[in-house]
Amino acid sequence: MRNVKFEENELLVMAMFDAGNRRETKERIEEIIPHVEEDQEIYSLVLQTIEKLKRITDMDYHRIDLEGYKQEPEDGE
């Protein structure tokens, strides 16, 4: 995986916006940037995740198991 190691929080971000492939997942994450710019911690996390997604291949992405990081919607959603 080209020496790219995703941290737990980055995997959570990827799982929240997982579109089934690297390119579309990255695009979904990029769409939230304007909504998180004021929260420096989340903003940095989102940017780090995007940069790492750019450095891996589609095949690398498919090898990442995100199922354990996906959360069930809360009641009422």
Order of alpha helices (4+ residues) and beta strands (2+ residues): alpha-alpha-alpha-alpha-alpha
